[in-house]
């Protein structure tokens, strides 16, 4: 049969392209459909571009404040256009790398959107680029898209370009004098941090009484104070009621307030991207817009899987990678299943925030019996050596009955690079007494975990 593959994968983001690679390595033929650039949101308009921006901001902040370290510089300036061009170059290099991997593994990449047609005689059929493609297995990896809420004036402002999503803000060629961010989650905070360093007057409006979503409350409060010291203005417990080209209206404590703005970033979350897939054609179940999956990432349709943001379980690129491996292993007959209790998350502001496992709030809600061990980052020699008048916190949650770590939360330098070790501690389920025997390199900031273990 023409245009037949063992596996059809719809979506070329982290979930889709890694699944294509693993399945091809396992000896199966794969057709991968992607209407835009390979790499998905993460590589093209998320993880990589934002970290490129934030790294430039960090270097600029170091240059401005280097005197205390014995390093002085004159006439330090920030050139956003140069940062933008470097971001474009970084993305281009990495996208090319993904394309090369697909060629190396002989994945048939179709640069087109794909729409499901049917499942008959054990074969899935989908239409793409004017052709029909068939496959024995199907993987939905179509990712997610920004939520644009029904706020009066928002759609008009979005069309006019004065309101942008997480995609368009990375294409701005000029730093706005005033930036308003609707939503104090991870993406909103990272963009607020960058544009604050680049020279914008930034205001963040958040409906909740805290920032950083499900982040441990104590950690989020420390981050809030740090970002406020840098000049970012926060309006918590505030509901946006209107958006115009010149101002944002919001309600707080029963009063209506306004903040002047040049550009508004709408960043209240993302939702699975499924509307164009025609899932009804094969009877695939969804709940609240997300494709329903089990621990092997199987859907209700035999031989059909859903991986990455589209299943709504954990909208993180590294979760998508692992889900791709689990689903691929299941197809290839290898024993594997998805576990979400040790998936780390990171906020790449300065200071960084990283966490994995339960927070105090989530553990308490579940009725878990636990104790909290926490220690200032000032107990790390390297942290003190490299950070002037900065502080941070390492917090461990230990389950009393099992004496195992169930949560780790860190705010401070290198948190993003340390948290994987904490994830391994939770995943391995080693008791605290065994973890105390681990040898940490000295001096490293990661030693703060060892110091906290001994409290």
C-alpha positions as CSV (number, residue, x, y, z in Angstrom):
1,X,0.0,0.0,0.0
2,X,1.3,3.5,-0.9
3,X,2.1,5.9,1.9
4,X,1.9,3.2,4.6
5,X,4.1,3.3,7.7
6,X,4.2,1.3,10.9
7,X,3.6,4.4,12.9
8,X,2.0,7.8,12.1
9,X,3.0,10.6,14.5
10,X,1.1,13.9,14.4
11,X,3.3,16.6,15.8
12,X,7.0,17.2,15.6
13,X,7.7,18.7,19.0
14,X,9.8,17.0,21.7
15,X,7.3,14.2,22.2
16,X,6.8,13.6,18.5
17,X,10.4,13.8,17.2
18,X,11.8,11.7,20.1
19,X,9.2,9.0,19.6
20,X,10.1,9.0,15.9
21,X,13.7,8.5,16.7
22,X,13.1,5.7,19.3
23,X,10.7,3.8,17.1
24,X,13.0,4.0,14.1
25,X,15.8,2.8,16.3
26,X,13.5,-0.1,17.1
27,X,13.2,-1.0,13.5
28,X,9.8,0.5,12.6
29,X,9.0,2.8,9.8
30,X,7.6,6.2,10.8
31,X,5.8,9.1,9.2
32,X,6.0,12.3,11.1
33,X,3.6,15.2,10.4
34,X,4.5,18.8,11.4
35,X,2.9,21.9,9.9
36,X,5.6,24.3,11.1
37,X,9.2,23.8,12.2
38,X,10.4,20.6,13.9
39,X,11.0,21.1,17.5
40,X,7.6,22.3,18.5
41,X,6.8,25.1,21.0
42,X,9.8,24.2,23.1
43,X,12.5,24.7,20.5
44,X,10.9,27.4,18.4
45,X,9.0,29.6,20.8
46,X,9.4,28.3,24.4
47,X,12.2,26.6,26.3
48,X,15.2,27.5,24.1
49,X,14.4,31.0,22.9
50,X,13.4,32.2,26.4
51,X,16.6,30.8,27.9
52,X,18.6,32.5,25.2
53,X,17.0,35.8,26.2
54,X,17.3,35.2,30.0
55,X,21.0,34.3,29.6
56,X,21.7,37.7,27.9
57,X,19.8,39.4,30.7
58,X,21.9,37.6,33.3
59,X,25.1,38.6,31.6
60,X,23.9,42.2,31.5
61,X,23.0,42.2,35.2
62,X,26.5,40.8,36.0
63,X,28.2,43.5,34.0
64,X,26.2,46.2,35.8
65,X,26.9,44.8,39.2
66,X,30.4,43.4,38.8
67,X,32.2,46.0,40.9
68,X,31.7,44.1,44.1
69,X,33.5,41.1,42.5
70,X,36.4,43.3,41.4
71,X,35.2,43.6,37.8
72,X,34.2,47.0,36.4
73,X,33.0,47.9,33.0
74,X,32.1,51.3,31.5
75,X,29.2,52.3,29.2
76,X,27.5,48.9,29.6
77,X,24.5,48.8,27.2
78,X,21.8,46.2,26.3
79,X,21.1,45.6,22.6
80,X,17.8,43.7,22.3
81,X,18.2,43.4,18.5
82,X,21.5,41.6,19.0
83,X,19.8,39.3,21.5
84,X,17.0,38.6,19.1
85,X,19.4,37.8,16.3
86,X,21.3,35.4,18.5
87,X,18.1,33.8,19.5
88,X,17.2,33.2,15.9
89,X,20.6,31.7,15.3
90,X,20.4,29.3,18.2
91,X,16.9,28.1,17.2
92,X,18.1,27.6,13.6
93,X,21.0,25.5,14.7
94,X,18.9,23.3,17.0
95,X,16.1,22.9,14.5
96,X,18.6,21.8,11.9
97,X,19.9,19.3,14.4
98,X,16.4,17.8,14.8
99,X,16.0,17.6,11.0
100,X,19.3,15.9,10.7
101,X,18.3,13.3,13.3
102,X,15.1,12.5,11.4
103,X,17.1,12.0,8.2
104,X,19.7,9.8,10.0
105,X,16.9,7.6,11.3
106,X,15.0,7.6,8.0
107,X,11.9,9.2,9.4
108,X,9.5,10.3,6.7
109,X,8.8,13.9,7.6
110,X,5.7,15.5,6.0
111,X,5.7,19.3,6.4
112,X,1.9,19.6,6.7
113,X,-0.9,19.5,9.2
114,X,-2.6,16.1,9.5
115,X,-6.2,15.4,9.9
116,X,-7.5,12.0,10.9
117,X,-9.9,10.2,8.5
118,X,-10.7,6.8,9.8
119,X,-9.5,3.5,11.3
120,X,-10.4,0.5,9.2
121,X,-9.1,-3.0,8.9
122,X,-6.5,-2.3,11.6
123,X,-5.1,0.8,9.8
124,X,-5.3,4.5,10.8
125,X,-5.8,6.9,7.9
126,X,-5.0,10.6,7.9
127,X,-4.9,13.3,5.3
128,X,-1.9,15.6,4.9
129,X,-0.7,17.8,2.1
130,X,-3.4,16.5,-0.3
131,X,-2.4,12.8,0.3
132,X,-3.7,10.0,2.5
133,X,-1.3,8.2,4.8
134,X,-1.8,4.9,6.6
135,X,-0.3,3.4,9.7
136,X,-0.7,0.4,12.1
137,X,0.0,2.6,15.1
138,X,-0.9,6.2,15.8
139,X,0.7,8.8,18.1
140,X,-1.0,12.1,18.8
141,X,1.7,14.6,19.7
142,X,0.1,17.9,18.6
143,X,1.1,19.9,21.6
144,X,-0.7,22.9,23.1
145,X,-1.6,26.4,22.4
146,X,-2.0,29.6,24.5
147,X,-5.3,30.3,26.2
148,X,-6.8,33.5,25.1
149,X,-9.6,34.3,27.6
150,X,-12.8,36.2,26.8
151,X,-11.7,39.5,28.4
152,X,-13.4,42.6,26.8
153,X,-11.1,44.1,24.3
154,X,-8.5,41.3,24.3
155,X,-9.3,39.8,20.9
156,X,-9.2,43.3,19.3
157,X,-5.9,44.1,21.0
158,X,-4.5,40.8,20.0
159,X,-5.4,41.3,16.4
160,X,-3.9,44.8,16.5
161,X,-0.6,43.5,18.0
162,X,-0.7,45.5,21.2
163,X,-1.5,42.3,23.1
164,X,0.7,39.3,22.4
165,X,1.0,35.6,23.4
166,X,4.2,33.8,24.4
167,X,4.8,33.3,20.7
168,X,4.6,36.8,19.5
169,X,6.5,38.4,22.4
170,X,9.7,36.6,21.3
171,X,9.4,38.3,17.9
172,X,9.3,41.8,19.3
173,X,12.2,43.8,17.8
174,X,11.9,46.7,20.2
175,X,11.7,46.8,24.0
176,X,8.4,48.4,25.1
177,X,8.6,51.2,27.7
178,X,5.7,49.6,29.6
179,X,5.0,45.9,29.5
180,X,2.0,44.4,31.3
181,X,1.9,40.7,31.9
182,X,-1.4,39.0,32.6
183,X,-0.6,35.9,34.5
184,X,2.1,35.2,37.1
185,X,3.0,31.7,36.1
186,X,6.3,30.4,34.8
187,X,6.2,31.9,31.3
188,X,4.9,35.2,32.5
189,X,7.6,35.5,35.2
190,X,10.4,34.6,32.9
191,X,9.3,37.2,30.3
192,X,8.8,39.7,33.0
193,X,12.3,39.1,34.3
194,X,13.8,39.5,30.8
195,X,12.0,42.7,29.8
196,X,12.7,44.2,33.3
197,X,16.4,43.6,32.8
198,X,16.1,45.0,29.2
199,X,14.6,48.2,30.4
200,X,10.8,47.9,30.4
201,X,8.7,49.0,33.3
202,X,6.9,45.7,34.0
203,X,3.7,45.1,35.8
204,X,2.4,41.5,36.5
205,X,-1.3,41.0,37.1
206,X,-2.2,37.7,38.8
207,X,-5.7,36.5,39.9
208,X,-4.3,34.3,42.7
209,X,-2.8,35.5,45.9
210,X,0.6,34.1,44.9
211,X,2.9,33.8,41.9
212,X,4.4,30.8,40.2
213,X,1.4,28.5,40.1
214,X,1.7,25.3,42.1
215,X,5.2,26.2,43.4
216,X,5.6,25.8,47.1
217,X,4.1,28.9,48.8
218,X,7.2,29.8,50.8
219,X,9.4,29.5,47.8
220,X,7.1,31.6,45.6
221,X,7.0,34.3,48.3
222,X,10.8,34.5,48.3
223,X,10.8,34.8,44.5
224,X,8.2,37.5,44.7
225,X,10.4,39.6,47.0
226,X,13.4,39.1,44.8
227,X,11.6,40.2,41.6
228,X,10.0,43.2,43.4
229,X,13.5,44.3,44.5
230,X,14.4,44.3,40.8
231,X,11.6,46.7,40.1
232,X,8.8,44.4,38.8
233,X,5.4,45.5,40.0
234,X,2.9,42.8,41.1
235,X,-0.8,43.1,41.4
236,X,-2.0,39.9,43.1
237,X,-5.7,38.9,43.8
238,X,-6.5,41.0,40.8
239,X,-8.8,40.2,37.9
240,X,-8.4,41.8,34.5
241,X,-11.6,43.3,33.3
242,X,-10.7,45.1,30.1
243,X,-7.8,45.4,27.7
244,X,-7.1,48.3,25.3
245,X,-4.1,49.5,23.3
246,X,-3.2,52.0,26.1
247,X,-4.2,50.5,29.4
248,X,-5.3,47.4,31.3
249,X,-8.2,47.6,33.7
250,X,-8.4,45.2,36.7
251,X,-10.4,44.7,39.8
252,X,-8.7,44.4,43.2
253,X,-10.3,44.5,46.6
254,X,-13.6,45.6,45.1
255,X,-12.0,48.6,43.3
256,X,-11.3,49.0,39.6
257,X,-7.8,50.1,38.8
258,X,-5.8,50.8,35.6
259,X,-2.2,50.4,34.5
260,X,-0.8,52.1,31.4
261,X,0.8,49.8,28.9
262,X,2.5,49.7,25.5
263,X,2.5,45.9,25.1
264,X,0.4,43.3,27.0
265,X,1.5,39.7,27.3
266,X,-1.3,37.3,27.9
267,X,0.2,34.3,29.7
268,X,-2.5,32.6,31.7
269,X,-1.8,29.0,30.6
270,X,-2.0,26.7,27.6
271,X,-4.5,24.1,26.4
272,X,-4.1,20.9,24.4
273,X,-4.2,21.5,20.7
274,X,-6.8,19.0,19.3
275,X,-9.5,21.0,17.5
276,X,-8.0,20.4,14.0
277,X,-7.3,16.7,14.4
278,X,-10.8,15.3,13.8
279,X,-10.4,12.9,16.7
280,X,-14.1,12.0,16.3
281,X,-13.3,10.1,13.2
282,X,-11.7,7.3,15.2
283,X,-13.7,7.8,18.4
284,X,-10.9,9.1,20.6
285,X,-11.9,10.2,24.1
286,X,-11.0,13.6,25.5
287,X,-11.7,15.2,28.9
288,X,-11.7,19.0,29.3
289,X,-10.0,19.2,26.0
290,X,-7.2,16.7,26.7
291,X,-6.8,13.3,25.2
292,X,-7.3,10.6,27.9
293,X,-4.3,8.2,28.4
294,X,-3.3,5.4,30.8
295,X,0.1,4.8,32.3
296,X,1.4,3.5,29.0
297,X,0.1,6.6,27.2
298,X,-2.5,4.5,25.4
299,X,-5.8,6.1,24.5
300,X,-9.2,4.4,24.4
301,X,-8.5,3.5,20.7
302,X,-6.4,0.4,20.3
303,X,-2.9,1.1,19.0
304,X,-3.3,4.8,19.4
305,X,-1.3,6.9,21.9
306,X,-1.2,10.5,23.0
307,X,2.1,12.0,24.3
308,X,3.2,15.5,25.4
309,X,1.1,18.5,26.2
310,X,-1.9,17.1,24.3
311,X,-2.8,14.7,27.1
312,X,-2.7,17.6,29.6
313,X,-0.9,15.7,32.4
314,X,2.3,17.7,32.6
315,X,3.0,20.3,30.0
316,X,6.8,20.2,30.2
317,X,9.2,19.3,27.4
318,X,11.1,16.8,29.6
319,X,7.8,15.1,30.5
320,X,7.0,14.9,26.8
321,X,10.4,13.2,26.2
322,X,9.8,10.6,28.8
323,X,6.2,10.0,27.6
324,X,7.6,9.5,24.1
325,X,9.9,6.8,25.4
326,X,7.2,5.0,27.4
327,X,4.8,4.9,24.5
328,X,7.5,3.8,22.1
329,X,8.7,1.1,24.4
330,X,5.1,-0.2,24.8
331,X,4.8,-0.4,21.0
332,X,8.2,-2.2,20.8
333,X,7.1,-4.7,23.5
334,X,9.3,-3.4,26.3
335,X,8.1,-3.1,29.8
336,X,7.7,0.5,30.9
337,X,5.2,2.9,32.3
338,X,4.9,6.6,33.0
339,X,5.4,8.0,36.5
340,X,4.7,11.6,37.3
341,X,5.7,11.9,41.0
342,X,9.4,12.8,40.3
343,X,9.0,15.2,37.3
344,X,11.0,18.3,38.1
345,X,10.0,21.9,37.1
346,X,12.1,25.0,36.8
347,X,11.6,28.8,36.7
348,X,14.6,30.3,35.0
349,X,14.4,33.7,36.6
350,X,17.3,35.1,38.6
351,X,17.2,33.6,41.2
352,X,16.2,30.3,39.7
353,X,13.5,28.2,41.3
354,X,13.4,24.4,40.9
355,X,11.2,21.8,42.5
356,X,10.2,18.2,42.3
357,X,7.6,16.1,44.1
358,X,5.2,17.2,46.7
359,X,5.0,20.7,48.1
360,X,3.9,21.4,51.7
361,X,0.5,22.4,50.4
362,X,0.0,19.3,48.2
363,X,1.3,16.9,50.8
364,X,-1.0,18.4,53.4
365,X,-4.0,18.2,51.1
366,X,-3.3,14.5,50.6
367,X,-3.1,13.9,54.3
368,X,0.5,12.7,54.2
369,X,2.5,12.5,57.4
370,X,5.7,14.5,56.7
371,X,8.3,16.7,58.2
372,X,10.1,19.7,56.6
373,X,13.8,20.2,56.6
374,X,15.0,23.6,55.3
375,X,18.3,25.5,55.2
376,X,19.5,28.8,53.8
377,X,21.6,28.6,50.7
378,X,24.2,30.6,52.7
379,X,25.3,27.2,54.1
380,X,26.8,26.4,50.7
381,X,30.4,27.7,50.5
382,X,30.3,28.1,46.7
383,X,26.9,30.0,46.9
384,X,28.4,32.5,49.3
385,X,31.6,32.8,47.1
386,X,29.6,33.6,44.0
387,X,26.6,35.6,45.3
388,X,26.9,38.9,47.0
389,X,24.2,39.7,49.6
390,X,21.9,37.1,48.0
391,X,20.1,34.3,49.9
392,X,18.0,31.3,48.9
393,X,16.5,28.3,50.4
394,X,16.6,24.5,50.1
395,X,13.5,22.7,51.5
396,X,13.1,19.0,51.7
397,X,9.9,17.1,52.6
398,X,10.4,13.8,54.3
399,X,7.6,11.3,54.7
400,X,7.8,10.1,58.3
401,X,6.5,6.5,57.9
402,X,9.0,5.6,55.1
403,X,11.8,8.1,55.9
404,X,11.9,8.9,52.2
405,X,12.1,12.3,50.5
406,X,8.8,13.2,48.8
407,X,9.6,16.8,47.7
408,X,12.5,19.1,47.1
409,X,12.2,22.9,46.5
410,X,15.2,25.2,45.9
411,X,15.5,28.9,45.2
412,X,18.9,30.2,44.3
413,X,21.7,30.0,41.8
414,X,22.1,26.7,39.9
415,X,18.8,25.3,41.1
416,X,18.0,24.2,37.6
417,X,21.1,22.1,37.4
418,X,20.7,20.6,40.9
419,X,17.1,19.5,40.8
420,X,17.7,16.4,38.6
421,X,19.7,14.9,41.6
422,X,16.7,15.5,43.8
423,X,14.4,13.9,41.3
424,X,16.7,10.8,41.4
425,X,16.4,10.7,45.1
426,X,12.6,10.7,44.9
427,X,12.5,8.2,42.0
428,X,14.9,5.8,43.7
429,X,12.9,5.8,46.9
430,X,16.1,5.6,49.0
431,X,15.6,6.3,52.8
432,X,17.2,9.5,54.1
433,X,19.8,7.6,56.0
434,X,21.1,6.0,52.8
435,X,21.1,9.3,51.0
436,X,23.3,10.8,53.7
437,X,26.0,8.4,52.5
438,X,26.2,10.1,49.1
439,X,29.4,12.0,48.4
440,X,28.8,15.4,46.9
441,X,31.7,17.3,45.2
442,X,33.0,20.2,47.2
443,X,32.6,23.1,46.8
444,X,29.4,23.0,44.9
445,X,26.0,24.6,45.4
446,X,24.4,21.1,45.3
447,X,26.0,20.3,48.7
448,X,23.1,22.3,50.1
449,X,21.0,19.2,49.7
450,X,23.4,17.1,51.8
451,X,23.5,19.8,54.5
452,X,19.7,19.9,54.6
453,X,19.5,16.1,54.9
454,X,21.5,16.3,58.2
455,X,19.2,18.8,59.9
